[in-house]
Amino acid sequence: MQPPMAMPGIPGMQPNTLGPPGTPAIPYSPHAGTQVSTPSKIDPTQIPRPMTEASVIIYDTRQGGQATIPPAASSEFIVKDTGNCSPRLMRCTVNQIPCTGDVLTTSAMPLALMVQPFALPHPSEEPIQLVDFGEMGPIRCSRCKAYINPFMRFVDQGRHFICNLCGFRNDTPRDYMCNLGPDGRRRDADDRPELCRGTVEFVATKEFLVRDPMPAVYFFLIDVSMNAIQTGATAAACSAIAQAISDLPEGPRTMVGIATFDSAIHFYSLKRAQQQPLMLIVPDVQDVYTPLQTDLILPVSECRENLEQLLESIPNMFENNRVADSAFGAAMKAGFLAIKSTGGKLLVFQSVLPSLGVGSLSAREAEGRSNVTTGDKEAHKLLQPVDNTLKTMALEFAEYQVCVDVFLTTQSYVDIASISVVPQTTGGRVYYYYPFSALSDPAKLFNDLRWNISRPQGFEAVMRVRCSQGLQVQDYFGNFCKRVPTDIDLPAIDSDKTVMVTFKHDDKLQENAECGFQCALLYTTVYGQRRIRVINLSLSCTSLLSNLFRYADLETQFACFLKQAANGIPTSPLPRIRDEATNTCINILQSYRKHCASVTSSGQLILPEALKLLPLYTLALVKSVGLRTDGRLDERSYWMSIVSSISVVLAVPLVFPRLIPIHDLTSRADDDTLIPSSLMLNSENVQEDGVYLLENGEDGLIYVGNMVNPATLEQIFGVSSLAALPVQLVLEQFDNELSRKVNEVVNEIRRQRCSYLRLRLCRRGEPSGDFFRSFLIEDKAPGVFSYVEFLVHVHRQIQSKMM
């Protein structure tokens, strides 16, 4: 945490070093905060902006018997699990828990966990330990069913243990007895991962099995309607699948199947004995069925050659297809029926608006376009699914452990608001390539598919979060299906998916005690083992409002606000969502000003140190693609679908991107970090003789100024004039140092974001240039504040509330 920042002309406050023993000393004054001078005198160079942490942080999750404050999600850190879980797996909006609901309400902050059970570790971190209790199964509290963890206290020479969540006194199983040391801990605690690590994985016993663990099943569905063939989308999908087959989990339990569809559905039998795959056509797209073949799904090892041959021939088989219709819903239903007995993943490649059969949709965007601009109060309804057909289908898919991912390779409106319900309910996601380019998008399509099937993931999962008495789970948000109030069902869960869990008080927590949270995820590995991943976090309780602000986690709170805003878009007009986001920020800062700040001149805006960037990120949210009035319906629906399961580390960049100059990379020393420091998001930093990359984890916008040196254009793009720049960008590596460094930067960002950035050229005076500039958050935009103006607005609102 930075020491409190005082603006010019304001005496600096002396930070005191306060903190529980064993926690890193935190520069802090009881009323520490960033002070911004009177509105008329705000100096744009002195307002709070993000600082990049250059060095790698070594982070112990607990020290001296206390939780330590996790580093910022965006920093690079190596976790040593010393009792609490890695903050990558689970982090809280506040790092001390308010003792009462009143304290929480007064703070105006949310109480929520972001849980990312398969988050990628840093390469230098130790792997999660696997613990096998044999037939006995993992030790659990007999009352609340919490799993054994480092915060359960053993008493009576180890004969009993007291649950840290519900307080129940349990008998220790005879086989698990161990004497206690003089410190009251079991003598074997440091040798047992479940007693000293925040995260462990247990081998699941038979009681956790409803059926045999499912195999890894992948069923590909490819749109071969006229539009998909003519735009090259079908060929790109077939090529991506053919290249990705080698990334499927190895072993006899990995199964594949494939079908194509237009106005009918075409299955393929991939038996090795046949000279070529046999096509089986299902013409009924209302009452869907699957052919009576048992060999629609086969082990990869038995059908790989036939599958590769088929993928090569599909674009040619349908090259003269004149069927414009697409039976997307029926194709999904048919694919589901084919893998219903096992469960698995449906990977659907879709290019046009589904127009036929069950779940068909109509072009709502035309009516939407005329309504949105006139400020129609009902416009948000176009961001809701058109009806319940696809939702009902998705619930059935989820029940049989079928996860759907949809790859939309399109050049027109496809009604993502309706389509996205299926991936969202089944633990999948939407991928969106608009407008699809056969030149620049196939590489991204392949990389997205390859990461989808090769990243850490699990199948047929059930997740439950438990917490200490005094709190209760309020709700879950994310991509899952919920049948009972306490659990969520995830046909699939992977390293990119985050679930938000909100809490409310139902009683008081004890001052200076600890509040425990435990996430238990029962799942099947891709190799067919049943496991229980248990993630624990124990935080101190406080009744001091100042501690809540001092230990607030900005990025986690912002991820929470982002998800809440996205959640409200389909049911509220956009101006209301923008106002709610702004008011959330104002209410938090006003609570700090009223209850925690020392009496200062009313001409100062005082920001709590931990949340000093909240106004900047709130402004970025208000200006984001999801909350802008302009923009296409599908763009906003796609944004909402991403936010639904976005991680803490990607939440901020989605709306507050990185801006990096790439024209002068060769002037940097080789020992500098690979990626240059990012520039502030304002037009003063974008010169017309420069080339800039702006990335938000999804897209990479490359802005080329109108006065760029022709030699720079030649080195990066292989052309010598602006007029020769391609409309569709494929970033190549040429034989020069600048080109090599540009490629290194882009590849490093792709690695960091686990996303193959979709690159797009932007030029001044073109719509692409206007789109680029809409991400310069600090600038004034039509009808929206600049950053300085927004700070003034927030300050005035706080002043009026204080009167």
Secondary structure, 3 states (H helix, E strand, C coil): CCCCCCCCCCCCCCCEEECCCCCCCEEECCCCEEEECCHHHCCCCCCCCCCCCCCCEEEECEECCEECCCCCCCCCEEEECCCCCCCCCEEECECCEECCHHHHHHHCCCCEEEECCCCCCCCCCCCCEEECCHHHCCCECCCCCCECCCCCEEEHHHCEEECCCCCCEEECCHHHCCCECCCCCECCHHHCHHHHCCEEEEECCHHHCCCCCCCEEEEEEEECCHHHHHCCHHHHHHHHHHHHHHHCCCCCCEEEEEEEECCCEEEEECCCCCCCCEEEEECCCCCCCCCCCCCCCEEHHHHHHHHHHHHHHHHHHCCCCCCCCCCHHHHHHHHHHHHCCCCEEEEEEECCCCCCCCCCCCCCHHHHHHHHHCCCCCHHHHHCCCCCHHHHHHHHHHHCCEEEEEEEECCCCCCHHHHCHHHHHHCCCEEEECCCCCCCCHHHHHHHHHHHHHCCEEEEEEEEEEECCCEEEEEEECCCECCCCCEEEEEEEECCCCEEEEEEECCCCCCCCEEEEEEEEEEECCCCCEEEEEEEEEEEEECCHHHHHHCECHHHHHHHHHHHHHHHCCCCCHHHHHHHHHHHHHHHHHHHHHHCCCCCCCCCEEEEHHHCCHHHHHHHHHCCCCCCCCCCHHHHHHHHHHHHCCCHHHHHHHHCCEEEECCCHHHCCCCCCCCCCCCCCCHHHCCCCCEEEEECCCEEEEEECCCCCHHHHHHHHCCCCHHHCCCCCCCCCCCCHHHHHHHHHHHHHHHHHCCCCEEEEEECCCHHHHHHHCCCCCCCECCECCHHHHHHHHHHHHHHHHC
